[in-house]
Amino acid sequence: MTAEPPVPQIFCRRLDEMDPVVLYRLLWLRSRVFNGEQHATDDDLDGRELESASRLMWAEVDGPPVACLRLLDEDGRTMIGRLVTEPAYRGRGIAAALLREVIATVDGPLAFHAQAHLAGWYARFGFAVDGPEFMEAGILHVPMSMTR
C-alpha cells in the first residue's frame, strides 16, 4: 500500500507579519538549498523581502516549514521566486501545492525566472517560456509567465 502524500498547511505573509522563528527557518532553508546545495553565486538575501508588496508563502507538514517561495510586485505582475523544498520532502507534491495556491489566490499575470531544467515541470501548471535562456546566480534560467 502506498502512503498518501502529506497535506501541507500553506501560509502567506508580508515580512512585517512574520513570526521571527518562521522567517529564520524559511531563510535558512533557502540558503541551504540555493547557496549550499546548488552553489548559487548570488546572495539569496537581496533586500526584496523588505518591499511593502513582497510576501512569503510557505508550506508546513507536521511542524516547521518544508517549502517556500516569495511573491514580488513588478510592473503590474506578480513575480514568483525563490521556490525551494526541503530535500527530504521533495517529490511529495508540496512545491506543487504552493504553486497551485499562488495560481488560485493571486490575481493578474504571473511570471518568474525558472531554473531551465524545471521548465517542463512549471509548464504542467500552465506557465510558458517567454524568452531566451540566461544565467542567473550561476544557474541557467528561462523566463516564464502565465497570463490569466
C-alpha positions in Angstrom: 0.0 0.0 0.0 1.4 3.4 -1.0 1.4 6.1 1.7 -0.7 9.2 1.0 1.3 12.3 0.2 1.4 14.8 3.1 -1.2 17.5 3.1 0.7 20.8 3.7 -0.7 23.8 5.6 0.0 26.8 3.4 0.6 30.3 4.8 1.3 33.7 3.1 2.6 36.8 4.9 4.3 40.1 4.5 7.6 40.4 6.2 6.1 42.7 9.0 3.5 40.0 9.7 6.1 37.1 10.1 6.9 35.2 13.2 10.7 35.7 13.5 11.3 32.0 14.1 9.4 31.0 11.0 11.2 33.7 9.0 14.5 32.4 10.2 13.6 28.8 9.2 12.5 30.0 5.7 15.7 32.0 5.1 17.8 29.1 6.4 16.1 26.6 4.1 16.6 28.9 1.1 20.3 29.5 2.0 21.0 25.8 2.4 19.5 24.9 -0.9 20.4 27.8 -3.1 23.8 28.7 -1.8 24.8 25.3 -0.2 23.3 22.6 -2.4 23.1 24.5 -5.7 26.1 26.7 -5.3 24.3 29.8 -6.4 26.7 32.7 -7.0 24.4 35.5 -5.8 23.3 36.1 -2.3 19.8 34.8 -1.5 19.1 37.9 0.6 18.8 40.7 -1.9 16.5 43.1 0.1 13.4 42.4 -2.0 11.5 41.0 1.1 11.7 44.5 2.5 9.4 45.8 -0.3 5.9 46.6 1.0 4.2 44.4 -1.6 6.5 41.4 -1.1 5.1 38.3 0.5 6.5 35.0 1.6 4.4 31.8 1.1 5.4 28.5 2.8 4.1 25.1 3.5 4.3 23.2 6.8 3.9 19.5 7.3 3.6 18.4 10.9 5.9 21.2 12.2 8.4 23.6 10.7 8.3 24.9 7.1 9.3 22.4 4.4 8.9 24.5 1.3 8.6 28.2 0.5 8.5 30.9 -2.2 8.3 34.6 -2.4 6.0 36.9 -4.3 7.0 40.3 -5.6 5.1 43.0 -7.5 6.9 44.0 -10.7 5.2 46.3 -13.2 1.6 45.0 -12.5 2.5 41.4 -12.5 3.4 39.0 -9.6 6.9 37.6 -9.8 7.3 34.2 -8.2 10.7 33.5 -6.9 12.9 31.5 -4.5 10.7 28.4 -4.7 12.5 25.8 -2.6 11.7 22.5 -0.9 13.4 20.7 1.9 15.4 17.8 0.3 13.6 15.2 2.5 10.2 16.5 1.2 10.9 16.7 -2.5 8.7 14.6 -4.8 5.8 14.7 -2.4 3.7 17.4 -4.2 4.5 20.2 -1.7 6.0 22.6 -4.2 3.1 21.9 -6.5 0.7 22.7 -3.7 2.4 26.0 -3.2 2.3 26.9 -6.9 -1.4 25.9 -7.1 -2.1 28.2 -4.2 -0.4 31.1 -5.9 -2.4 30.4 -9.1 -5.6 30.2 -7.2 -5.2 33.2 -5.0 -3.1 35.8 -6.8 -4.9 38.0 -9.4 -3.3 39.1 -12.6 -0.4 37.8 -14.6 2.3 35.7 -13.0 5.9 35.4 -14.0 9.2 34.1 -12.8 12.8 33.1 -13.7 12.7 29.3 -13.6 15.8 27.1 -13.5 15.9 25.9 -17.1 15.9 22.2 -16.2 12.5 22.7 -14.4 10.7 24.5 -17.3 8.7 21.3 -18.1 7.6 20.9 -14.6 6.3 24.5 -14.5 4.6 24.1 -17.9 2.3 21.4 -16.2 0.7 24.3 -14.3 0.2 26.5 -17.4 3.4 28.5 -17.5 5.1 29.1 -20.8 8.7 30.1 -21.6 8.6 33.6 -22.9 12.2 34.5 -23.7 15.7 33.1 -24.2 17.7 31.2 -21.6 20.0 33.3 -19.4 22.4 32.8 -16.5 21.3 34.0 -13.1 23.3 33.3 -9.9 25.5 30.9 -12.0 22.5 28.7 -12.9 20.8 28.5 -16.3 17.3 30.0 -16.2 14.4 30.8 -18.5 11.7 33.5 -18.2 8.2 32.0 -17.8 4.8 33.6 -17.5 1.1 32.9 -17.2 -1.5 35.4 -18.3 -5.0 34.9 -16.9 
